[in-house]
Amino acid sequence: MVISLNSEIGWIDFDETERDRAQRLMDMFREQDSRDELGLGAIRDSIADHLFPGTSTIHTRLRYMLFIPWIFEGLPKHLSPRDIAATARQREIELIRALIAGATSDVGIIGRDAGDKLKRLPSSVYWSGLASWGIRHFRGSIGAYCGALPLWPKENRKDHPDDDLGGTPIGSRLWHARLPGPPNSWPQKADFDLEPDEVTFLVDRLVEKHPNSLLTYLACRQDRADADAIWVHPHFADFPAQPRMLVEHAKIFSGVMHGAALLYNLLLSELRGNEAWIERYRGALAEWSDDLNLKELASWSLDDFWHETRHPGHTVHEPAKRFVTEWVAHIREAGGIGRDREFAVALVKGRERKLKKGQSRFANKSARDRWQGKSGIERFQFRWPIAHSYLKDLRR
């Protein structure tokens, strides 16, 4: 049973289904609240894409990695591109009803409430991840897929069961040759429970496309551990060296920059004159300062951090690097924020003003008055809640 009190979420420990439902909800809320007010998103996403490739904060359940190919592989080729796109949309809407009818839990059903009015379809949410895992071979957008389908050469998967061994070249295929077929109940009913051959297929794709990622390592181990953050995972010491090092960097970066996010919220609360918010963020900053491992921070190599977190899919611009470098140097020297608060304040205000310019909440009263008292106050999780959800789905 999920209970909401004062915007906090908790649960009464009735059974495994309800505990899992509540945990998934909390994971989603924690991740969605990590907004990028200080322009650190490229750094955050670089780390996330190394550790948990092909994931996204708007993903929900793993079996969508199969639902979408099943829908798109079965689209009629004889229609016009416009009609193919309309058919795809209708079948994705029908998937909502099928999941409501067949799934044991409604958590993770995309469009559960919106129904026919759903604007962001599951295919658009998972399209990039399908390519990252090597499930989707077609390299274009969804619109391009619908446009190309009437002219696409017929595939013969039975003649060429091995993806990389002779026969039809990969470039002429739309989907992976070993994609499992849908269950007999499809498409009238659907659920999130993976069949053994589906689990094997998904794990194989991770091994093939991302052999050195932490997600692949945990998936191959059928990881069953629960952890609020990846750096407190009970088997952290057993992680392979490279991802373990990256998780160490992620933990320190997340921890030290969390103080900047809290200070940003405190400064806005002071400008708004809201005593409850001010008290909240002063307390949070004091707790952050007490928990900060200054010894660990002092020995942290930013040069190594920038080297290890580089990712071809993301560009970290110099202003972002400079902000992080100056913030870390200040926290190291001052032992926190308190002894030289004005310098820390100047860093945070300057960063936000450069990013938002005329829409800066420090400079634009209208923008500040629209602020609701909370922006990006959670520590960066680097998509661990989504990866954790996927691992739960795999082990079932």
N, C-alpha and C positions, 0 to 999 in steps of 0.2 A: 504494500500500500504506500503510495507516494503522498507526502504531506508537505504543504507549503506554509511556512510561518515566517513573516517578516522578510520575505524574499529569500529565505534559506530553504534548501531542499533536504529532506531526510526521509527515512523509511522505518516502518515497523517490520521487524524481522520475522515475516510469516513463512515464506518459502523461497526456494531458489529462483523461481520465475520472477517474483516481485523484486527480490534483491537485485537480480540482473537487470531488470527494467529500470529500477531506480539508479543503478550504477551507470547505465548507458546515458540516461538523461543528464546526470551530473557531469559525466565526461564531456558531453556535448556543450553544456553551459559553460564549463570551465574553458574549453577551447575557444568558443565564440566570443568570450569576454576579453580575449587577448588582442585587443585592437592595437593598431600600429600608429599611435599618436606622435611618436618621436622618430619615425622613419627608419626603423630597424628591421622592417619586414624582409628585405632581401637577405640579411644575415640569418634571420630566423629560418627562412625558407631554404636557404642553402644547406643549413644543418639538417633540416627535416628531410630534404630530398636525398641526402647522403644516407641517413639512418633508415628512413621509411619511404623509399621511392614509390612513385605512382599513387601516393595517398593525397588526400586533400581534407581540409577542415570541414568541408561540406559533404563529405562521404558519410554514409550511414552503415550499411551492412555489406558484407563481402559478396554475397551471391548476386548483387547487381552486376558484378564483373562477368556474370554468365547471362543474366536476364537480358542485358542490352544486346550482346551478340545474337542470342536466340531470336530476339525481335527483328533485328536488322538483317540477319541472314535469311529470314523467312519472308522478306518483303517481296511483293510481285514486281518482276522486272519489266512487264509489258506496259506499265502505266507511264504517264508523263512524270518528270521529276517533281512537279508540284503535287501531283496525286500520290506519289510515293512518299513524300514528306508528310502529307496529310494522313496517310495510312500509318506511318510510323508513329505520329503523334497519338492517333486514336488507340493504337496498340499499347502505347505507354500509359495512356489513361486507363485502359482496361486492366493493365498490370496492377494499378492501385486497387481496383475492386478484387482482383484475384488474390492479392496479398491480404486484404482485409478478410476475405473468405477463408484463406488457408493458413495464414501465419498464426502461431500461438501467441505472439505479442505484436502490438501495433507500433512499438518503438522501432524507428528506422524506416518506416514506410514513407517514402517521398511522395508528397501530395495527398497524404491521408486526409487532411482538412480541406485543401483547396479543390480536390477532385478535378472536374472538367475545366476549371479555371486555372489550373496549374500553369505557371509561366515558365519556370525553369525545370525542364524535364530531366528525368534521371540520366538520359543519354548525354546531355550537355554536362552533367556533373561528373560522369565517369569516362567520358570520351578520351581525355588525355591519359588517364591511368591505364586504360585498355591498351593504348599504344606503348606506354612505358613498360608494361609487363609482357609485351609481345603477343597479346591476344588479338589485337587489331593490327592488320597489316596494311590496310588502306591508309594512306598518309594524309589525306585531306580532311576537311571539316565535315560536319554532318550534312550540310547543304551540298557540298561537293560530292559526297557519297551518293546522295539521292539523284544528283545530276548524272553521275557516271554509271549508276546501276543498269540502266537500259542498254548500255553499250558494252557492258563488262563481259569478257569471255566466260563461257560456262566452265565451272571448276568440276573436277572429278576427284573428290577426296578419296574414294575407294581405291582408285588406281595409284594414288600417291600418298600413302598414309604417313610417310616420314617427311617431316617438314623441310629438312635440309639435304635430302638425298635424292637428287635427280628429279625427273618428272617436271611438273609445272613449276616455274620459278616463283619464289616467294613474292616478288614484285607484282605478279598477276593475281595473287590471292587477296581476298578481302579480310579473311579471318584465319586464325591458326588452323592448320589441317587436323589437329587432334582435339579440337574443341568438342567436349562431350555434348551429346544431344540432350534436349530437354526431357523431363519426366513425362510419363503418360498423361498425367493430370493437366499438363500445360496445354493451352494457356488459360483454361478456365479457373484453375486453382494454382496457387504458388505459395511457397513459404521460404524461410531463410535457412532451412536445414540442408547442409551440403551432403551430397552422396559421396561415398569413398572415391569413386573415379574423378569426381569434381575436385575434391581436395588434392588428389595426386596431380591433376592437371594444373591447378593454380600454384601449388608449391613448385612444380617443375618449371613453370614460367618464371617464377622468382629466381630459381637457381640458374636458369638459362640467361636471363637478362640482368640480374643484379646479384651475382654470386657472393659478393663481399659485403652486402648490406646487412645491417643488424636485423631488419625484418626477415630476411631470408634465413639467417641463423636461427632466430626464434621460431620461425615457421617449421623448419626442419626438425627442431627439437620438440615440436608440439608443446610449446611453452604453456604452462598452466599457472604461472605466478601472477599474483595481483600486486600492483605497485602504483602509488599515486603519481610518481614521476619515474622516468626511465632510469635516473641515476640512483634511485633507492631500490631498484630491482634486486630481489634476493640472490640472483645468480650473476650479479654484475661482475664479480671477480672472474667468472668463467667466460665472459665475452671475448671474442677474438681481439687481438691487440689494437687493430686500427679503429673499429667502432668503439671499443672501450675508451680509447684516447679521445675520440670525438665526443663521446658522452661526457667525459670529464670537462672538456672545453665548454660544452653546452651547459653543464651545471653551473660553472663559474660565471659564464656570460649571463645566463638567466638570473642568477642571484644578484650580481652587482648591478645590472641594469634595471632590475626590479625597483631599486631605490629611486632611480630617475623617474619611473612611472608614478610611484607613490608621491614624490615631491611635486610632480606636475599636477596631480589631483589635489594636493594640499594647497598649492598656490591658487588654483582656480576656486577652491572652497573659500579661501581667505578673501579673494576678490568679490565673491558672491556674499560674503558675510554670513554664511550658514554655519552656526556653531556646532551643530550635530556632525556635519561633514568634516569640519576642522578637527574636532575631537577624534573622529574616526581615523583620519589620515595621520594625525600626530601620533596616535597610538600605533598605527601600522608601521610608520617610519621608525619608531622606537624599537618595535619588535624586529623589524628588518635589521636595524643596526646591531641589536644584541645577537642575532643569529648569523651575521656576516662573519665568515671565516677570513680574517685579515691575514693570517699567516699563509693560507692557501692563495689568497689574492696576490700577496707580495711575490710569490714564486711563480705566478702565472705568466707565461710568455705570450704576449700579444702577437709577436712575429709568428710564432708557431700557430696561434689561433687563426690568423688571417690565411696562413698557408693551408692549413688542414680544412678550412671551411670553404675554400674556393669551389665553385660549382659552375659548369658551363651554362646552366639554365638561368643563372642570376648574376646581375652586375651590382656589386657593392660600391657605391660612389664614394669619392674621397671625403665629402662632408660627413657622411655617416661614419666612416672610419675615424675621422678626426674627433667627432663628438664622443664616440666610444673611448678613444684613446685619452682624451682630456678628462672625461668623467672617471675613468679607472685611475688615472694618475692622481686626481683630486681625492678620491676615496682612499687610496693608499696613503697619501701624505697626511690627510686630515683624520684618518681612522674612522671615517664616516662622513656625515654631512654637518653635524652640529658645530664644529669648531670654526668653520668658514662657510656658513650657510649662504652668504651673498654670492660667492663664486659659483656654488652649485646652482643657485637660483638663476644666475646669469646664463649658465650653460643650457639649462632646460628652456628658459624663455627664448634664448637666441635660436636654439634648434627648432622650436615649434614655429617661431616667426618666419624663419627661412623656408620651412616646409609649406606653411599655409598662407604666408604673405598677408593679403588683406582679410583673409578669413581666420587669422590667428585669434584665438580666444583671449589672448592677452591684449590685443590691440582693438578687437572688434567687440563692442559691448553687446550687440545684437547676437552675435555668435556665442558669446559667453552666457547670455541669459537663456539661451536654448539648451545649454549644457545641463544634463540631468544628475550630475553628482558622481559619475563614475565613468572612467575611460581607460580601458586596458590595464586594470589593476592586478590581474593575475600574472603570475610568472609564466614566461614562455614554456610551453610543453613540447614544442617541435613535433606536433601531431601524434604524440604517444597515445592519447586517448583513442584516436582512430585506429592506430596499429594494434592497440590492446583489444579493441572491439573485433578486428579481423582475426586475431589469434584466438579469441573466444569462439568465433564462428568456425574456424578450422578444427579446433579440438573437439567440437561436438560431432 
